[in-house]
């Protein structure tokens, strides 16, 4: 439902009509889901032993979201507007959330070209987070629910 609303908003606000690239949306969402599951497994293990994590997690997530370029294009704001060196933008692009945001932005907005690093970054973070999160969660399974 929310993706349908997003697509309507993109068409209305940018005037961009759907293209064949829009067929990549489910692929990006699958990769992001894999990342989210892996990160959730890791956070679940940390949350089981650190009771205050539920108080800290909303702050961490909000800060991470704002630093991911969700409200702005990292290249335009950091390098072009603020005249910071490209390596600062590259560090920001290493953020997994920025990778998924940039790739989805590249799919939905034709004037925003798809960088080659986006695929590699999205696949890497999805596979790494899922594998690490599963392994990290599984390593402590005997301690869950034991008080």
Secondary structure, 3 states (H helix, E strand, C coil): CHHHHHHHHHHHHHCCCCCHHHHHHHHHHHHHHHHHHHHHHHHHHHHHHCCCHHHHHHHHHHHHHHCCCCCCCHHHHHHHHCCCCHHHHHHHHCCHHHHHHHHHHHHHCCCCCCCHHHHHHHHHHHHHHHHHHHHHHHCCHHHCCCC
